[in-house]
Amino acid sequence: MDTKSEIKKVGAVLVLGGGVGGIQAALDLAESGFLVYLVESSPAIGGVMAQLDKTFPTNDCSMCILSPKLVECGRHRNIELITYSDLVDVEGELGRFKVSVRKRARSVNEALCTGCGICQEKCPWKVDSEFDVAMGKRKAIYVPYAQAVPNIPVIDREHCVYFEKGTCRACEKFCTAHAIDFEQEDEIVELEVGSIILAPGFDEFEAQLKPEYGYGRFPNVVTSIQFERMLCASGPFQGHLQRPSDGKEPKSIAFIQCVGSRDLSCGRPYCSSVCCTYAIKEAIIAREHAGDVKPTIFYIDMRTYGKDFDKYLERAKAEYGVRLVRSGVSEVQQDFETENLMIKYESEDGGLFTEEFDLVVLSVGLGPPKQAVELANRLGIELNEYDFARTDPFKPTETSRPGIFVCGAFSGPKDIPETVTQASGAVACAESMLSSARGSLVTERELPPEIDVTGQEPRIGAFICHCGINIGGYVDVPQVVEYAKSLPGVVYAADNLYTCSQDTQEQIKAMIKEHNLNRVVVASCTPRTHEPLFQETIREAGLNRYLFEMANIRDQCSWVHMNEKEAATQKAKDLVSMAVAKAQLFKPLKELTVGVVNKGLIIGGGIAGMTAALELANQGFECFLLERKGELGGNLRKVYHTLEGGDVQGLLENTIQKIKENELIHVFTNVEIEGIDGFVGNFKTTVKSDGQEYTLEHGAIIVASGGEEYKPTEYLYGQHDRALTQLELEQKLAAHSLKFEHLNNVVMIQCVGSRDGERPYCSRICCSQAIKNALKIKEENPEANIYILYRDIRTYGFKEEFYRKARLKGITFIRYDEGHEPQVSVENGRLKVEVLDPILMERLVIDADLLVLSVGVIPSSGREELSKMLKVPLNEDGFFLEAHVKLRPVEFATDGIFLCGLAHSPKPISENISQAQAAAAKAAIVLSKESIVSGGYVAEIDKEKCSGCGLCIQACYFGAISYNEELGVSEVNPVLCKGCGNCAVICPSGACQIQGFRDEQILSQVGAYIT
Ligand SMILES: Cc1cc2nc3c(=O)[nH]c(=O)nc-3n(C[C@H](O)[C@H](O)[C@H](O)COP(=O)(O)OP(=O)(O)OC[C@H]3O[C@@H](n4cnc5c(N)ncnc54)[C@H](O)[C@@H]3O)c2cc1C
């Protein structure tokens, strides 16, 4: 027996860092049967995402989408939040680590504090707020931000008058809960866990280290994170765009890119990956806040490589007039009279310019957390040359110490969706190792019995949200509250600064009890993100969760009527009265519990599909892996090495071997899918494989159906034998079939079939592919002249290192603009490439011995049929569309179906692997359950009224309605029904109704509006 099997594994995981990465990891683990200790060094969780105003590319309010997750984390029975705490030591090994954590003294007793906020109000001492990046103030006793979880303040002893001078104690005097504890001391907590997930994020580059940009000297030079706070409704200027120096609205803003990125001089040679897109976002929001402001972005390459990011860029230019100047900025100077800023820059063609701006925003790069080295020493893990956690591209979430995983910006700069994906990926890896301990330490959720409201008169509570100034700045909220109080059935109405905050959830529960409320209306933002949170709150208070209604007075009032406060307020009143009218007719709805088939099905046997299958099997779940070709591998079969030098064929072989050896994985090749029926927990898929038919029963589906190389029609491809694609070149390089001594001039053309009218997206991998192959040719023939004709070189993150290496090796990069694409012709049998060099402003003519086209990735054939069978959507470009770009990147809106790999969007192997792991972690949440609950807002057919016409069956997109031959009527399967309402609309006899949206309820809403 080996030592590993002797260790009894612990069913708990420590997650270090409570940013969006740590939060996602904690929630996934807790939902699939593990106890989680979420250790966060600051007083509250949220990380950088809590500081952002909006998020690209959807411009969702960052806090609005984060807040429900914060609350969920804060009250999850299987998550213990350990905030204001630091890791001290880690002993032990995979399966059983002993971790000590120092809980710093808050000077506030967490058990007694009610989060009322009076201490902060009474504290006389103001200091710079870290959360507002020193642009606003906080008190010496504080919570970092309004929606903070936990909502428990901390005394900053360095600035507290009592700790400094022994006087004051105002907080203690006014705290009716007697929670202030000046004597409290740091405490060491010992924890036993099976695995550790690191999510300590990043620290922004310190802009003072680039003194030429004047940060810290000129008040109107700010960093991008300060600008986020400036734009934010909860920020220091309540979202009004104004200059720090004089409060005037700026008319022109310059964004300087790559401050502390792609810059050897300050030790940051890598690309920070997110700054181009966040600068575009900030420029767009600035325009939304002040219509006449002119934003200009000074940049080197525009690296909008993510899904739909190029469309975002085009919108910024076309709809918001964002000006882009490809240049190098050498200096920022200040006019001391006006405090305006002079930007000196060199344009692409070498011209020197000076331009004046009212405000300058420095797009600071993402660096490792300041304590990365110390942290790594304590954890016993390796860091890379830039002090980020070292990972292997083929094992993107594994650190050098077994059992310790990493996600988010700590392993390299990345955006929110990638962070969230990696978090779930790390969870899959931890769960694979701890599967035997799953469920051993968790407690079942205990809810109070439902209060029977039958026969009771409606007693409605209305909670009206300010959402900081998001709503409160445009709608007269107190007026809406007064109005709500006058509505029939309303016995309680109040306003809240943030109705989604944790303390408001407690308040809602308290008010339900105090006023015997039997229905609740919340007027705030969108039910899409917040309805489940409020439903959960009222359920915890003992009400049926469907006795709840939301009025969206943010999107429908404050957003669309920004300049019409009176009309917006009136509309808010109308929406509240409609919600109240509907709530009066609510009845409790029933939910169903259905069993789960604990098996997974994976569609696609490329690296994403194979990884997902292995992750599921390693967690103990049987799965079916479907591949339409005769063998596993997909695109990986044509790739030989990665930019970083990884052995791709080795990976392929190794993965296939592991699949073969795993008894829980059933591989089906030459597969044709004939039908997919069922619903989350209970799918039935019929396939034909190698001539035989099978019916497979499974509880979850992972779509990993991949993508394909675009087959070019341009640049004489297919007409000249020396015109190849990058993949074809790679195959020749691997087979050593190129005669390098004959390669004097090699020309590579980027963006072939990407970023054009037909395919407006970036294929993300082609820049790296070109550099990889160019370096390989240079290795074989250092004399070869290699020209890469590009639009932007998008070697994001640590890939930038290879771009620099390529330039050092003498590879020539020539830019071309859209509309001035290179021209390829044949002269005397030889290929001739012409391109306009924008630096020299001359047409260059190159005789090419080899022309290599960096072609894009296109969605795989057969995706439309698959999308129809699964009833999941595709985006405009033909890739599968996830449920939420930011926070649900590997899930579909349809429960139980998940997504990964090229089927989602083009991306390199490493990112496909973490996405596949993430999809497996999500599927494991379903498969680890014995049963799931469904029902609620679903269709119901009144048998007495139904004529059996079948129109509803045709209208149902989800196959939830069938015909009962015996009774001659239609019947609904509530587990399949999504409550979309198609059937109710089409039913001629009014027999079909959606629960919670019955005709009389909708009509009462209409009636409330008319009267
Ligand atoms: C100006 C700016 C704008 C951006 N805009 C966008 C955008 O619009 N869309 C987008 O997708 N991305 C955007 N990003 C990137 C986004 O912020 C990151 O992708 C995301 O925050 C990374 O999440 P994380 O959890 O890895 O790290 P973080 O958000 O940094 O969270 C890490 C957490 O760990 C805690 N921590 C650190 N060290 C320790 C320790 N030793 N022990 C315990 N806890 C610790 C920290 O206090 C923090 O709470 C932007 C970044 C910047 C700088």
Ligand as a Chemical Component Dictionary entry (heavy atoms), coordinates in Angstrom:
data_LIG
# 
_chem_comp.id                   LIG 
_chem_comp.type                 NON-POLYMER 
_chem_comp.pdbx_formal_charge   0 
_chem_comp.three_letter_code    LIG 
# 
loop_
_chem_comp_atom.comp_id 
_chem_comp_atom.atom_id 
_chem_comp_atom.alt_atom_id 
_chem_comp_atom.type_symbol 
_chem_comp_atom.charge 
_chem_comp_atom.model_Cartn_x 
_chem_comp_atom.model_Cartn_y 
_chem_comp_atom.model_Cartn_z 
_chem_comp_atom.pdbx_ordinal 
LIG C1  C1  C 0 -8.325  49.094 -14.129 1  
LIG C2  C2  C 0 -8.775  47.694 -14.368 2  
LIG C3  C3  C 0 -9.955  47.475 -15.046 3  
LIG C4  C4  C 0 -10.372 46.167 -15.328 4  
LIG N1  N1  N 0 -11.534 45.978 -16.023 5  
LIG C5  C5  C 0 -11.927 44.720 -16.323 6  
LIG C6  C6  C 0 -13.149 44.488 -17.042 7  
LIG O1  O1  O 0 -13.888 45.415 -17.384 8  
LIG N2  N2  N 0 -13.482 43.203 -17.363 9  
LIG C7  C7  C 0 -12.674 42.143 -17.006 10 
LIG O2  O2  O 0 -13.011 40.997 -17.346 11 
LIG N3  N3  N 0 -11.541 42.338 -16.290 12 
LIG C8  C8  C 0 -11.149 43.584 -15.942 13 
LIG N4  N4  N 0 -10.007 43.770 -15.205 14 
LIG C9  C9  C 0 -9.283  42.560 -14.745 15 
LIG C10 C10 C 0 -9.951  41.995 -13.483 16 
LIG O3  O3  O 0 -9.837  42.939 -12.473 17 
LIG C11 C11 C 0 -9.262  40.682 -13.080 18 
LIG O4  O4  O 0 -9.438  39.748 -14.107 19 
LIG C12 C12 C 0 -9.873  40.051 -11.820 20 
LIG O5  O5  O 0 -10.052 40.986 -10.812 21 
LIG C13 C13 C 0 -8.948  38.948 -11.307 22 
LIG O6  O6  O 0 -9.562  38.338 -10.203 23 
LIG P1  P1  P 0 -8.738  37.586 -9.062  24 
LIG O7  O7  O 0 -9.733  36.982 -8.165  25 
LIG O8  O8  O 0 -7.718  36.726 -9.692  26 
LIG O9  O9  O 0 -7.906  38.740 -8.318  27 
LIG P2  P2  P 0 -8.316  39.966 -7.400  28 
LIG O10 O10 O 0 -9.509  40.657 -7.858  29 
LIG O11 O11 O 0 -7.049  40.753 -7.293  30 
LIG O12 O12 O 0 -8.629  39.313 -5.994  31 
LIG C14 C14 C 0 -7.632  38.754 -5.175  32 
LIG C15 C15 C 0 -8.073  38.781 -3.722  33 
LIG O13 O13 O 0 -7.103  38.092 -2.943  34 
LIG C16 C16 C 0 -6.788  38.835 -1.757  35 
LIG N5  N5  N 0 -5.430  38.460 -1.358  36 
LIG C17 C17 C 0 -4.278  38.848 -1.906  37 
LIG N6  N6  N 0 -3.241  38.242 -1.256  38 
LIG C18 C18 C 0 -3.764  37.483 -0.284  39 
LIG C19 C19 C 0 -3.223  36.631 0.720   40 
LIG N7  N7  N 0 -1.915  36.450 0.840   41 
LIG N8  N8  N 0 -4.046  36.015 1.573   42 
LIG C20 C20 C 0 -5.377  36.192 1.468   43 
LIG N9  N9  N 0 -5.951  36.995 0.536   44 
LIG C21 C21 C 0 -5.161  37.614 -0.332  45 
LIG C22 C22 C 0 -6.953  40.266 -2.223  46 
LIG O14 O14 O 0 -7.186  41.113 -1.134  47 
LIG C23 C23 C 0 -8.164  40.186 -3.145  48 
LIG O15 O15 O 0 -9.363  40.318 -2.462  49 
LIG C24 C24 C 0 -9.571  45.067 -14.894 50 
LIG C25 C25 C 0 -8.387  45.306 -14.172 51 
LIG C26 C26 C 0 -7.994  46.597 -13.903 52 
LIG C27 C27 C 0 -6.725  46.829 -13.136 53 
# 
loop_
_chem_comp_bond.comp_id 
_chem_comp_bond.atom_id_1 
_chem_comp_bond.atom_id_2 
_chem_comp_bond.value_order 
_chem_comp_bond.pdbx_ordinal 
LIG C1  C2  SING 1  
LIG C2  C3  SING 2  
LIG C2  C26 DOUB 3  
LIG C3  C4  DOUB 4  
LIG C4  N1  SING 5  
LIG C4  C24 SING 6  
LIG N1  C5  DOUB 7  
LIG C5  C6  SING 8  
LIG C5  C8  SING 9  
LIG C6  O1  DOUB 10 
LIG C6  N2  SING 11 
LIG N2  C7  SING 12 
LIG C7  O2  DOUB 13 
LIG C7  N3  SING 14 
LIG N3  C8  DOUB 15 
LIG C8  N4  SING 16 
LIG N4  C9  SING 17 
LIG N4  C24 SING 18 
LIG C9  C10 SING 19 
LIG C10 O3  SING 20 
LIG C10 C11 SING 21 
LIG C11 O4  SING 22 
LIG C11 C12 SING 23 
LIG C12 O5  SING 24 
LIG C12 C13 SING 25 
LIG C13 O6  SING 26 
LIG O6  P1  SING 27 
LIG P1  O7  DOUB 28 
LIG P1  O8  SING 29 
LIG P1  O9  SING 30 
LIG O9  P2  SING 31 
LIG P2  O10 DOUB 32 
LIG P2  O11 SING 33 
LIG P2  O12 SING 34 
LIG O12 C14 SING 35 
LIG C14 C15 SING 36 
LIG C15 O13 SING 37 
LIG C15 C23 SING 38 
LIG O13 C16 SING 39 
LIG C16 N5  SING 40 
LIG C16 C22 SING 41 
LIG N5  C17 SING 42 
LIG N5  C21 SING 43 
LIG C17 N6  DOUB 44 
LIG N6  C18 SING 45 
LIG C18 C19 SING 46 
LIG C18 C21 DOUB 47 
LIG C19 N7  SING 48 
LIG C19 N8  DOUB 49 
LIG N8  C20 SING 50 
LIG C20 N9  DOUB 51 
LIG N9  C21 SING 52 
LIG C22 O14 SING 53 
LIG C22 C23 SING 54 
LIG C23 O15 SING 55 
LIG C24 C25 DOUB 56 
LIG C25 C26 SING 57 
LIG C26 C27 SING 58 
# 
